[in-house]
């Protein structure tokens, strides 16, 4: 049986309440409130596409709010400068030195660059690309 997104949200809300998962419960309630507000304002019933739009809008809002608490993110070039400096500092010459480089770079970029991005740049620098 196919369940609409609104029905899925309601079922997930009930399950979150049973599991005492307040983060999930609060998040679903926020999305449901956004859906109800649009339905009341426009006097329509949202289909799955409309619900998806509400979810995407709420996600952007919350991510924007959370990002305001993070330090400014480093650019790829800024990370490359930090990595290159670390490679020189530990005299890294091959991929075997990646751990040394990462342990020096990680504290300098913590919260300001994605770990995978940093790792990829370290690999590029160590492989000479």
Phi, psi and omega in degrees: 000132180279134180246130178292164179297323178296319178293321179296319178298317180295316179297318179293326177297313179299317180295319179297322179293318178298320183278356183058038178268089187292328180294312179296316180301311181297322180294314179296319179298321178298315180295315180298322178296320177297319178296310181299321180298314180296317181297320179290314182298316184264356181052049179225170171246124182286138172271185182302321180297319177295320179295318178299319178299318179296315180299314181298318180296316179296321179299312180300318180299310184292320178297318179300318179295313181295322180298331181295343179266351180271152175292162179302138181281142179285148174280167178301318181296319179296320178294319180299320179297315180296316180295314180300318177297319180293321179299316179294319183297322181260008182052044181289136182230349181209177180297338178296339181269005184302318181300317179298315182294313181299321181292334177276322183283318187309311181295332182285335185246002185307125179077355182244357178204146179290134183302320180294319179299314179299313179301316179298319180292319177300316179299317180299312183296315182291332179272358176078021181272000000 
